[in-house]
């Protein structure tokens, strides 16, 4: 499987928005809202450089970003379970070695992904696990 992580560009903004808005993916996010194209453009004006897109051949299959040292990762549903999340997380930690994660306690898939990449739980509260490398 040929994967590579590329810098986010305007041509990927809508891909990221659609992936983020997918009902299946929203369950793993803290804020469960549908983002409009305009909201996405405004957000990306500020944070574009904090996001990367994973390409399989030339097709985007996921994204990963780090905002204020907090990692957010998402993979297309037909690409889940194929090592794409692991690849993105392994690559992003090379760029942001101090980055951490805040994962909803019922998001078992994300918890397993981070633990597979050697993140450990360093704190917890009523709703979240907090993980670091």
C-alpha positions, 0 to 999 in steps of 0.5 A: 500500500503506497501511502504518503502524507502531504501538506494541506492545500485548499484543494483538500479543504472540502475533502476534510470537511466532508470526512469530518461531517460524515455521520459515522465519523462524527461520533468520535469528535467532541463537537458533533456539528455539520460544518459548512463550506464557509465555516471550513474555509474560515477555519482553514485560513487559520489552521491550514498549515496544521493539517496533513492529508494522507494520499493512497496513490493520488487519492485522499483517504484521511487527514490528521492535524495538530492544534495546540498540541492536540491530535485529530485524525480521521480516515475514510470509512472504506479505508478504515482498518487498513493501517492508514490511521497508524501511518498518519499518526506515526508520521505526525508524531515525527513533526509534532513529538510533544503532541497529545490526544484527548479521546472520548471514552466511548471511542474505542477505535481511536483509543486502540489506534493511539495505543498501537502507536505507543501512546499511553493514558496519562490522565482521565476524567468523566468523558475523556482519556488523555494520551501522550507518547 
